[in-house]
Amino acid sequence: MSTLKTQFNHVKNRISCSVKEFNREKGSVQLLAVSKTWPASHLRELAGFGQTAFGENYLQEALAKVEALDDLNLTWHFIGPIQSNKTRDIAKHFGWVHSIERSKIAQRLSDQRPENMANLNVCIQLNIDDEASKSGIKQVELMSLAQEIHDLHNLTLRGLMIIPAVKRDPEQQKATFKHAFDLYQQLAKKHPTVDTLSMGMSNDLELAIENGSTLVRIGSGLFGKRSTTKNTADVN
Ligand SMILES: *Cc1c(COP(=O)(O)O)cnc(C)c1O
């Protein structure tokens, strides 16, 4: 078996074990394969095992893969920071955006979504630990940004995305995930289109699933460790 196949099976297994262990509904947690820095050939191999959802952080790199894999029926999720000059291509080539943190960006994505495409699915990125250096909106701004997105014609508000700060204490990490789940439920109550809590990565997917994640974003757990030189070379 190829390494990628072994790792894919392992991740799928971790997800299904957690779903069972924590009494989550079968099929209620989606796997997003985070493929930044990896070549299109790796994504193609993973698609051969049945993986259809891929997450990318860097637009130029992503667009090359979207084009190279055009013959496959993949769903592309944009999960990186977004500058205004990138919105047109994101609106044209992606099905989902997880990293909305400003109404200006949401507005542009809606305006630039091509007429013949279904609505762009979006999640608001929340700065759950209120870290000064981190992306994402503050909690106090969540409901007003959600309302603005709700009012935009070509976007569908699907939920929240969080990237928690690394914490040594698992109980603290758990509290953060629980807090995110509470906010997600409040959002879903107000906006019935909300059904996605994008939470959990390679190191903490079990804890995220235990606490209500509906989508885990897995990079290194699937593809292996990213090389740092490649990472820095990938900035748009
Ligand atoms: C890179 C990245 C991931 C994947 O992280 P791993 O630890 O490699 O699984 C998930 N989410 C976001 C937003 C990322 O940038």
PDBQT file of the ligand as one rigid body, heavy atoms in Angstrom, charges set to zero:
ROOT
HETATM    1  C1  LIG A 301      -2.347  24.091   7.408  1.00  0.00    +0.000 C 
HETATM    2  C2  LIG A 301      -3.692  24.220   7.980  1.00  0.00    +0.000 A 
HETATM    3  C3  LIG A 301      -4.379  23.093   8.490  1.00  0.00    +0.000 A 
HETATM    4  C4  LIG A 301      -3.776  21.713   8.560  1.00  0.00    +0.000 C 
HETATM    5  O1  LIG A 301      -2.957  21.591   9.660  1.00  0.00    +0.000 OA
HETATM    6  P1  LIG A 301      -2.259  20.185  10.018  1.00  0.00    +0.000 P 
HETATM    7  O2  LIG A 301      -1.786  20.378  11.394  1.00  0.00    +0.000 OA
HETATM    8  O3  LIG A 301      -1.170  19.965   9.024  1.00  0.00    +0.000 OA
HETATM    9  O4  LIG A 301      -3.320  19.131   9.927  1.00  0.00    +0.000 OA
HETATM   10  C5  LIG A 301      -5.663  23.293   8.950  1.00  0.00    +0.000 A 
HETATM   11  N1  LIG A 301      -6.258  24.505   8.928  1.00  0.00    +0.000 NA
HETATM   12  C6  LIG A 301      -5.647  25.596   8.456  1.00  0.00    +0.000 A 
HETATM   13  C7  LIG A 301      -6.355  26.905   8.458  1.00  0.00    +0.000 C 
HETATM   14  C8  LIG A 301      -4.349  25.489   7.970  1.00  0.00    +0.000 A 
HETATM   15  O5  LIG A 301      -3.732  26.596   7.508  1.00  0.00    +0.000 OA
ENDROOT
TORSDOF 0
